[in-house]
């Protein structure tokens, strides 16, 4: 091997190049989401208005889980609504309160990832790399969630704090009780955060049966207490709405596509992580990280099939992958001086997989003034709805315009459709409200007409590699659908039929008032 190449491979310069490259990528991709935060008249996705509506109800003293909410159930646990609701009362804006807490949670999680890796390997360089790598994952794979009014990152905050306390070399008194309490708080913020609690449960079973049984007792008692508190404060319908109504239409193609996305973006890090799992699994102090990564991938894949889930299902995977990479990079560095090239390889792989996103982010930064124009259009549309008499129906993402207008939340397009598709509600009572003019005005989101379109239907030029990848994904998806997807296919047909019924009822009983970038406004034919 060439002497200069050997020196380069073994040089500490590789570490600093990797840190610099990841930092530049992260800064480019995080600038726009952070800048966008204060534009409370612009929505990021459906969840923002959905959360804001229910936060407003909490602040006004209403019960979250109410039997009378036939078409607007709450399928999230209650804690986030009270936490974000408390801040929103101080700043008088539920959207901004949720966004601020989400961004703060992400930054604190990154700091804790650095601390956890440093506890495990006593190497600050690789601990810092893990933290920056973790932040780069959120900016490159889950950019939409940065500064979004959504409880996912807020829920991860106590969960990762629990891991930090669990791994402390000097155990504090009742540390398992504190860890269990923090885990339960996280789950009662977002109930899909089960990967780390499962990982700790399995590890305690393997290393200490007394601690394992104490852990189960602590977790059981605290969870039971939180359930009683939730029922008492938030409504007796809590369990029914979160657990039963919260069940979703399941999509096998969605699972395949989510796995494809992860492998496309993170192939190199996952290869190194496989090495990391085999190493950490053999070391008692590090085994929890391997369990956390394996379980987070497994639960992520399972949950990703639920209709309406997003990349947030894999946030545990992002965090655990970052921790495992820090551990394995430190180990490889201790075995070979040439291992210093690996952080740079990881950084370059992130750059290659996100090159188009970086170009898009630069374009967004150039057009920052457009945000103010978009917000003005949204508020004009909201003002129109506010002036209309009677109830207003906002379908799909146009729910945000309804929220800005101050009109009440009458129909949850997502959960309402899920309940109909899974047989928990009858669509006729909702369609009757449309046909009889209960809704005097309807705002139909433009995207609602295009639901079901996918990339293969669009006239986009693809490279031979892309075509081969699409064919492979379709082959895998078709095979799984034939074996497991009969029930979900019927549910999807039910959703399609509901959409057709809604559109037919609107076209028959309403006339178009006007159109905007937010959708088409319909007025009831009197």
C-alpha positions as CSV (number, residue, x, y, z in Angstrom):
1,X,0.0,0.0,0.0
2,X,1.3,3.5,-0.9
3,X,2.9,5.2,2.1
4,X,0.8,8.4,1.6
5,X,-2.4,6.4,1.4
6,X,-1.5,4.6,4.7
7,X,-0.9,7.9,6.4
8,X,-4.2,9.2,5.1
9,X,-6.2,6.2,6.2
10,X,-4.7,6.4,9.7
11,X,-4.9,10.2,10.0
12,X,-7.1,12.0,12.5
13,X,-7.9,14.3,9.7
14,X,-10.5,11.8,8.5
15,X,-12.4,12.3,11.8
16,X,-12.5,16.0,11.4
17,X,-13.4,15.8,7.7
18,X,-16.3,13.5,8.6
19,X,-17.5,15.9,11.4
20,X,-17.2,18.9,9.1
21,X,-19.1,17.2,6.2
22,X,-21.9,15.9,8.4
23,X,-22.2,19.4,10.1
24,X,-22.4,21.1,6.7
25,X,-25.1,18.7,5.5
26,X,-27.0,19.0,8.7
27,X,-26.9,22.8,8.8
28,X,-28.1,23.1,5.2
29,X,-31.0,20.7,5.8
30,X,-32.0,22.1,9.2
31,X,-32.0,25.8,8.4
32,X,-35.3,25.9,6.5
33,X,-37.3,23.8,9.1
34,X,-36.1,26.1,11.9
35,X,-36.8,29.3,10.0
36,X,-40.3,28.0,9.2
37,X,-41.2,27.4,12.9
38,X,-42.5,30.9,13.6
39,X,-44.9,30.9,10.6
40,X,-47.8,29.6,12.5
41,X,-50.1,30.2,9.6
42,X,-48.4,27.6,7.5
43,X,-49.0,23.9,8.1
44,X,-46.3,21.2,7.9
45,X,-48.7,18.3,7.8
46,X,-52.1,17.0,9.0
47,X,-50.9,16.3,12.5
48,X,-50.2,19.9,13.3
49,X,-53.8,21.1,13.1
50,X,-55.1,17.8,14.6
51,X,-52.9,18.3,17.7
52,X,-53.7,22.0,17.9
53,X,-57.5,21.3,17.8
54,X,-57.2,18.9,20.7
55,X,-54.8,21.1,22.7
56,X,-57.4,23.9,22.4
57,X,-60.0,21.6,23.8
58,X,-57.8,20.7,26.8
59,X,-57.1,24.4,27.5
60,X,-60.8,25.1,27.5
61,X,-61.4,22.4,30.1
62,X,-63.1,19.8,27.8
63,X,-62.5,16.0,28.2
64,X,-60.1,14.6,25.7
65,X,-61.8,11.2,25.5
66,X,-65.5,11.8,25.1
67,X,-68.1,9.3,24.0
68,X,-69.8,12.0,21.9
69,X,-66.8,12.5,19.7
70,X,-68.0,10.0,17.1
71,X,-65.9,11.5,14.2
72,X,-63.1,13.2,16.0
73,X,-61.6,10.6,18.4
74,X,-58.2,11.0,20.1
75,X,-56.0,8.0,19.4
76,X,-53.0,9.5,21.2
77,X,-52.3,9.2,25.0
78,X,-53.0,12.3,27.0
79,X,-49.8,13.6,28.5
80,X,-48.5,15.6,25.4
81,X,-51.8,17.5,25.3
82,X,-51.3,18.8,28.8
83,X,-47.6,19.4,28.5
84,X,-47.8,21.3,25.2
85,X,-51.1,22.8,26.4
86,X,-49.4,24.3,29.4
87,X,-46.8,26.1,27.3
88,X,-49.5,27.2,24.8
89,X,-51.3,29.0,27.5
90,X,-48.2,31.1,28.2
91,X,-47.4,32.0,24.5
92,X,-51.1,31.8,23.4
93,X,-50.4,29.7,20.3
94,X,-50.8,25.9,20.4
95,X,-49.0,25.5,17.0
96,X,-45.9,27.3,18.1
97,X,-45.9,25.7,21.6
98,X,-45.8,22.2,20.0
99,X,-43.1,23.2,17.5
100,X,-40.8,24.8,20.1
101,X,-41.1,21.7,22.4
102,X,-40.5,19.3,19.5
103,X,-37.3,21.2,18.4
104,X,-36.0,21.5,22.0
105,X,-36.7,17.7,22.5
106,X,-34.6,16.8,19.5
107,X,-31.7,18.9,20.6
108,X,-31.8,17.5,24.1
109,X,-32.0,14.0,22.7
110,X,-28.8,14.6,20.6
111,X,-27.0,15.9,23.8
112,X,-28.1,12.7,25.6
113,X,-26.9,10.5,22.7
114,X,-23.4,12.1,23.1
115,X,-23.5,11.5,26.9
116,X,-24.7,7.8,26.5
117,X,-21.9,6.9,24.0
118,X,-19.3,8.7,26.1
119,X,-20.5,6.6,29.2
120,X,-20.2,3.4,27.2
121,X,-16.8,3.9,25.4
122,X,-15.1,6.8,27.3
123,X,-14.2,8.4,24.0
124,X,-15.6,11.9,23.5
125,X,-14.5,12.0,19.8
126,X,-16.7,9.2,18.8
127,X,-19.5,10.3,21.2
128,X,-19.6,13.6,19.4
129,X,-19.6,11.9,16.0
130,X,-22.6,9.8,17.2
131,X,-24.5,12.9,18.2
132,X,-23.9,14.7,14.9
133,X,-24.6,11.6,12.9
134,X,-27.9,11.2,14.9
135,X,-28.9,14.8,14.1
136,X,-28.0,14.3,10.5
137,X,-30.4,11.3,10.3
138,X,-33.2,13.4,11.5
139,X,-32.4,16.2,9.0
140,X,-31.9,13.9,6.0
141,X,-34.5,11.2,6.6
142,X,-37.1,13.0,8.8
143,X,-36.7,16.6,7.9
144,X,-40.4,17.2,8.0
145,X,-40.5,16.4,11.8
146,X,-38.0,19.1,12.7
147,X,-39.9,21.8,14.5
148,X,-43.3,20.2,13.8
149,X,-46.2,20.3,16.2
150,X,-46.2,16.6,16.9
151,X,-45.5,14.7,20.2
152,X,-43.2,12.0,18.8
153,X,-39.9,13.7,19.7
154,X,-41.3,15.0,23.0
155,X,-42.2,11.3,23.8
156,X,-38.6,10.2,23.1
157,X,-37.1,12.7,25.5
158,X,-38.0,11.0,28.8
159,X,-37.3,7.6,27.2
160,X,-33.7,8.5,26.2
161,X,-33.2,10.2,29.6
162,X,-34.2,6.9,31.2
163,X,-31.6,5.1,29.2
164,X,-29.0,7.7,30.3
165,X,-29.9,7.1,33.9
166,X,-30.0,3.3,33.4
167,X,-26.4,3.3,32.0
168,X,-24.9,5.6,34.7
169,X,-21.8,3.8,36.1
170,X,-22.8,4.9,39.6
171,X,-26.3,3.8,40.3
172,X,-28.5,6.3,42.2
173,X,-31.0,5.0,44.8
174,X,-34.2,3.7,43.3
175,X,-32.7,4.1,39.8
176,X,-34.9,1.4,38.3
177,X,-38.0,3.1,39.7
178,X,-36.9,6.4,38.1
179,X,-36.2,4.7,34.8
180,X,-39.6,2.9,34.9
181,X,-41.3,6.2,35.7
182,X,-39.6,8.0,32.8
183,X,-40.4,5.2,30.4
184,X,-44.1,5.3,31.4
185,X,-44.2,9.1,30.9
186,X,-42.8,8.6,27.4
187,X,-45.3,5.9,26.5
188,X,-48.1,8.1,27.8
189,X,-46.9,10.8,25.5
190,X,-46.7,8.5,22.4
191,X,-47.8,4.9,22.8
192,X,-45.6,3.4,20.1
193,X,-42.4,4.0,22.1
194,X,-42.0,0.4,23.3
195,X,-38.6,-0.5,21.8
196,X,-36.4,0.6,24.7
197,X,-38.7,-0.6,27.5
198,X,-38.7,-4.0,25.8
199,X,-34.9,-3.9,25.5
200,X,-34.4,-3.1,29.2
201,X,-37.0,-5.8,30.2
202,X,-35.1,-8.4,28.2
203,X,-31.7,-7.4,29.5
204,X,-32.8,-7.4,33.2
205,X,-34.3,-10.9,32.7
206,X,-30.9,-12.0,31.4
207,X,-28.7,-10.4,34.1
208,X,-30.8,-10.2,37.3
209,X,-34.0,-11.9,38.1
210,X,-34.6,-9.8,41.3
211,X,-34.1,-6.6,39.3
212,X,-36.3,-8.0,36.5
213,X,-39.2,-8.6,38.9
214,X,-38.7,-5.2,40.6
215,X,-38.8,-3.6,37.1
216,X,-42.0,-5.3,36.2
217,X,-43.7,-4.3,39.4
218,X,-42.5,-0.7,39.1
219,X,-43.6,-0.4,35.5
220,X,-46.9,-2.1,36.1
221,X,-47.8,0.0,39.1
222,X,-46.8,3.3,37.4
223,X,-48.6,2.4,34.2
224,X,-51.7,1.5,36.2
225,X,-51.5,4.7,38.1
226,X,-51.2,6.7,34.8
227,X,-54.2,4.9,33.3
228,X,-56.3,5.8,36.4
229,X,-55.1,9.5,36.2
230,X,-55.8,9.6,32.5
231,X,-59.4,8.2,32.9
232,X,-60.0,10.6,35.8
233,X,-58.7,13.8,34.1
234,X,-59.2,13.1,30.4
235,X,-62.3,10.9,30.3
236,X,-63.6,7.4,30.8
237,X,-63.3,6.7,27.1
238,X,-59.5,6.8,27.2
239,X,-58.7,3.1,26.7
240,X,-61.4,2.7,24.1
241,X,-60.2,5.5,21.9
242,X,-56.4,5.0,22.2
243,X,-56.4,1.2,22.0
244,X,-59.5,0.2,20.0
245,X,-60.3,3.1,17.7
246,X,-56.5,3.6,17.3
247,X,-56.2,0.3,15.4
248,X,-55.3,1.0,11.7
249,X,-55.7,-0.3,8.3
250,X,-52.6,-2.3,7.6
251,X,-50.6,-2.0,4.4
252,X,-47.9,-4.5,3.4
253,X,-46.6,-2.3,0.5
254,X,-46.1,0.5,3.0
255,X,-43.8,-1.9,5.1
256,X,-41.8,-2.8,2.0
257,X,-41.4,0.9,1.0
258,X,-40.3,2.0,4.4
259,X,-37.6,-0.7,4.6
260,X,-36.5,0.2,1.1
261,X,-36.2,3.9,2.2
262,X,-34.0,3.0,5.2
263,X,-31.7,0.7,3.2
264,X,-31.4,3.3,0.4
265,X,-30.5,6.1,2.8
266,X,-28.5,4.2,5.4
267,X,-27.0,1.1,3.7
268,X,-23.4,1.8,4.8
269,X,-24.3,2.6,8.5
270,X,-26.4,-0.5,8.7
271,X,-23.5,-2.7,7.4
272,X,-21.3,-1.3,10.2
273,X,-24.2,-1.7,12.7
274,X,-24.4,-5.4,11.9
275,X,-20.7,-5.7,13.0
276,X,-21.6,-3.5,16.0
277,X,-24.5,-5.8,17.1
278,X,-22.2,-8.9,17.0
279,X,-19.6,-7.0,19.1
280,X,-21.9,-5.3,21.6
281,X,-24.0,-8.4,22.2
282,X,-21.0,-10.2,23.7
283,X,-20.2,-7.4,26.2
284,X,-22.5,-7.1,29.2
285,X,-22.3,-3.3,29.5
286,X,-23.0,-2.8,25.8
287,X,-25.6,-5.4,25.2
288,X,-28.5,-3.1,25.9
289,X,-27.5,-1.0,22.8
290,X,-27.7,-4.1,20.6
291,X,-31.0,-5.1,22.0
292,X,-32.3,-1.5,21.5
293,X,-31.3,-1.4,17.9
294,X,-32.6,-4.9,17.0
295,X,-36.0,-4.3,18.7
296,X,-36.3,-0.8,17.3
297,X,-35.9,-2.1,13.8
298,X,-38.4,-4.9,14.4
299,X,-41.0,-2.7,16.0
300,X,-40.4,0.0,13.4
301,X,-41.0,-2.5,10.5
302,X,-44.2,-3.8,12.2
303,X,-45.7,-0.4,13.0
304,X,-44.7,1.0,9.6
305,X,-47.5,-1.1,8.0
306,X,-50.2,1.0,9.8
307,X,-51.8,3.4,7.4
308,X,-51.0,7.0,8.4
309,X,-47.7,6.1,10.0
310,X,-44.6,7.9,8.9
311,X,-40.8,7.8,9.2
312,X,-41.3,8.7,12.9
313,X,-41.8,5.0,13.5
314,X,-38.1,4.6,13.0
315,X,-36.9,7.4,15.4
316,X,-35.8,4.7,17.9
317,X,-33.8,3.1,15.1
318,X,-32.1,6.4,14.4
319,X,-31.1,6.9,18.0
320,X,-30.0,3.3,18.7
321,X,-28.1,3.1,15.3
322,X,-26.2,6.3,16.3
323,X,-25.2,4.8,19.7
324,X,-24.1,1.5,18.2
325,X,-22.1,3.2,15.5
326,X,-20.2,5.3,18.1
327,X,-19.4,2.1,20.1
328,X,-18.3,0.0,17.1
329,X,-16.2,2.9,15.5
330,X,-14.3,3.3,18.8
331,X,-13.8,-0.5,19.0
332,X,-12.5,-0.7,15.4
333,X,-10.2,2.3,16.0
334,X,-8.7,0.5,18.9
335,X,-7.9,-2.6,16.8
336,X,-6.7,-0.9,13.6
337,X,-5.2,2.5,12.9
338,X,-6.8,2.4,9.5
339,X,-10.3,2.3,11.0
340,X,-10.2,6.1,11.2
341,X,-11.5,6.2,7.6
342,X,-14.9,4.8,8.6
343,X,-16.4,8.0,9.9
344,X,-15.6,9.7,6.6
345,X,-17.1,6.8,4.6
346,X,-20.3,7.1,6.6
347,X,-20.4,10.8,6.1
348,X,-19.8,10.4,2.3
349,X,-22.6,7.8,2.1
350,X,-25.0,10.3,3.8
351,X,-23.9,13.0,1.3
352,X,-24.5,10.7,-1.7
353,X,-27.9,9.6,-0.5
354,X,-29.1,13.1,0.2
355,X,-27.6,15.1,-2.7
356,X,-31.1,15.9,-4.2
357,X,-32.4,17.0,-0.7
358,X,-29.5,19.3,-0.3
359,X,-30.2,21.0,-3.7
360,X,-33.9,21.3,-2.7
361,X,-32.9,22.8,0.7
362,X,-30.8,25.4,-1.0
363,X,-33.7,26.2,-3.3
364,X,-36.0,26.6,-0.2
365,X,-33.5,28.9,1.5
366,X,-33.4,31.1,-1.7
367,X,-37.2,31.3,-1.6
368,X,-37.7,32.0,2.1
369,X,-39.8,35.1,1.3
370,X,-42.4,32.8,-0.2
371,X,-43.3,31.6,3.3
372,X,-44.9,35.0,4.2
373,X,-46.9,34.9,1.0
374,X,-48.1,31.4,1.7
375,X,-49.1,32.4,5.2
376,X,-51.0,35.4,3.9
377,X,-53.0,33.2,1.4
378,X,-53.8,30.7,4.2
379,X,-55.1,33.4,6.5
380,X,-57.3,34.9,3.6
381,X,-58.8,31.4,3.1
382,X,-59.3,31.0,6.8
383,X,-61.0,34.4,7.0
384,X,-63.4,33.3,4.2
385,X,-64.4,30.2,6.2
386,X,-64.8,32.2,9.4
387,X,-67.4,34.5,7.7
388,X,-69.5,31.5,6.7
389,X,-72.6,30.6,8.7
390,X,-73.0,27.2,10.2
391,X,-70.6,24.2,10.3
392,X,-67.7,23.8,8.0
393,X,-66.1,20.6,6.8
394,X,-62.4,20.6,5.9
395,X,-61.3,17.4,4.3
396,X,-57.7,16.1,4.4
397,X,-54.9,18.6,4.9
398,X,-57.3,21.6,4.6
399,X,-58.1,20.9,8.3
400,X,-55.4,23.5,9.0
401,X,-57.4,26.2,7.3
402,X,-60.4,25.2,9.4
403,X,-58.3,25.5,12.5
404,X,-57.0,29.0,11.5
405,X,-60.6,30.1,10.9
406,X,-61.7,29.2,14.4
407,X,-64.4,26.8,13.1
408,X,-65.0,23.7,15.2
409,X,-63.5,20.3,14.4
410,X,-66.3,18.2,12.9
411,X,-64.7,15.4,11.0
412,X,-61.2,13.8,11.3
413,X,-60.5,12.7,7.7
414,X,-57.8,10.2,8.8
415,X,-59.3,8.5,11.9
416,X,-62.9,8.8,10.5
417,X,-61.9,6.9,7.4
418,X,-60.0,4.3,9.5
419,X,-63.0,3.7,11.7
420,X,-65.2,3.1,8.7
421,X,-62.7,0.8,7.0
422,X,-62.2,-1.3,10.1
423,X,-65.9,-1.5,10.8
424,X,-66.0,0.6,13.9
425,X,-68.3,3.3,12.5
426,X,-70.9,3.6,9.8
427,X,-70.3,6.0,7.0
428,X,-74.0,6.7,6.3
429,X,-74.4,9.0,9.3
430,X,-71.5,11.1,8.1
431,X,-72.6,11.2,4.4
432,X,-76.1,12.2,5.6
433,X,-74.5,15.3,7.1
434,X,-73.2,16.2,3.7
435,X,-76.3,15.5,1.7
436,X,-78.6,17.3,4.1
437,X,-76.5,20.5,4.3
438,X,-75.4,20.2,7.9
439,X,-72.0,21.5,6.6
440,X,-72.9,24.8,5.0
441,X,-69.4,25.1,3.5
442,X,-66.8,22.5,2.5
443,X,-63.1,22.9,1.7
444,X,-61.8,20.0,-0.3
445,X,-58.0,19.6,-0.3
446,X,-56.6,19.3,-3.8
447,X,-54.5,16.3,-2.7
448,X,-57.7,14.4,-1.7
449,X,-58.5,13.9,-5.3
450,X,-55.1,12.3,-6.0
451,X,-55.0,9.9,-3.1
452,X,-53.8,6.5,-4.3
453,X,-51.5,7.8,-7.0
454,X,-48.0,6.5,-6.8
455,X,-44.7,7.2,-8.5
456,X,-45.2,4.3,-11.0
457,X,-48.2,6.0,-12.4
458,X,-46.4,9.2,-13.1
459,X,-44.4,10.0,-16.3
460,X,-41.0,10.3,-14.7
461,X,-37.8,9.1,-16.4
462,X,-36.0,6.5,-14.4
463,X,-32.5,5.0,-14.7
464,X,-32.1,1.2,-15.4
465,X,-31.1,0.8,-11.7
466,X,-34.2,2.6,-10.5
467,X,-36.4,0.5,-12.8
468,X,-34.9,-2.7,-11.5
469,X,-35.3,-1.6,-7.9
470,X,-39.0,-0.7,-8.5
471,X,-39.6,-4.1,-10.2
472,X,-37.9,-5.9,-7.2
473,X,-40.0,-3.9,-4.7
474,X,-43.2,-4.7,-6.7
475,X,-42.3,-8.4,-6.9
476,X,-41.8,-8.6,-3.1
477,X,-44.9,-6.6,-2.4
478,X,-47.1,-8.6,-4.7
479,X,-45.9,-11.8,-3.1
480,X,-46.5,-10.7,0.4
481,X,-49.9,-9.2,-0.5
482,X,-51.1,-12.5,-2.0
483,X,-50.1,-14.4,1.2
484,X,-51.0,-11.9,4.0
485,X,-52.9,-8.9,2.5
486,X,-56.4,-10.2,1.7
487,X,-58.0,-8.5,4.8
488,X,-56.2,-5.2,4.2
489,X,-57.2,-5.1,0.5
490,X,-60.8,-5.2,1.5
491,X,-60.2,-2.3,4.0
492,X,-58.4,-0.3,1.3
493,X,-61.4,-0.8,-1.0
494,X,-63.6,0.5,1.7
495,X,-61.5,3.7,2.0
496,X,-61.6,4.2,-1.8
497,X,-65.4,3.7,-1.8
498,X,-65.7,6.2,1.1
499,X,-63.7,8.8,-0.9
500,X,-65.9,8.3,-4.0
501,X,-69.1,8.6,-1.9
502,X,-67.9,11.8,-0.3
503,X,-67.0,13.3,-3.7
504,X,-70.3,12.2,-5.2
505,X,-72.3,13.8,-2.4
506,X,-70.3,17.0,-2.6
507,X,-70.8,17.3,-6.4
508,X,-74.5,16.6,-6.1
509,X,-75.4,18.9,-3.2
510,X,-72.8,21.7,-3.4
511,X,-71.7,24.3,-5.8
512,X,-68.2,25.6,-6.2
513,X,-67.6,29.0,-4.6
514,X,-64.0,29.5,-5.6
515,X,-60.6,27.8,-5.7
516,X,-57.2,28.5,-4.1
517,X,-53.9,26.7,-3.6
518,X,-55.5,25.2,-0.5
519,X,-58.3,23.5,-2.4
520,X,-61.8,24.0,-3.6
521,X,-64.5,25.8,-1.6
522,X,-68.0,24.4,-1.9
523,X,-71.3,26.1,-0.8
524,X,-74.4,24.0,0.0
525,X,-77.2,24.4,-2.6
526,X,-80.1,25.9,-0.7
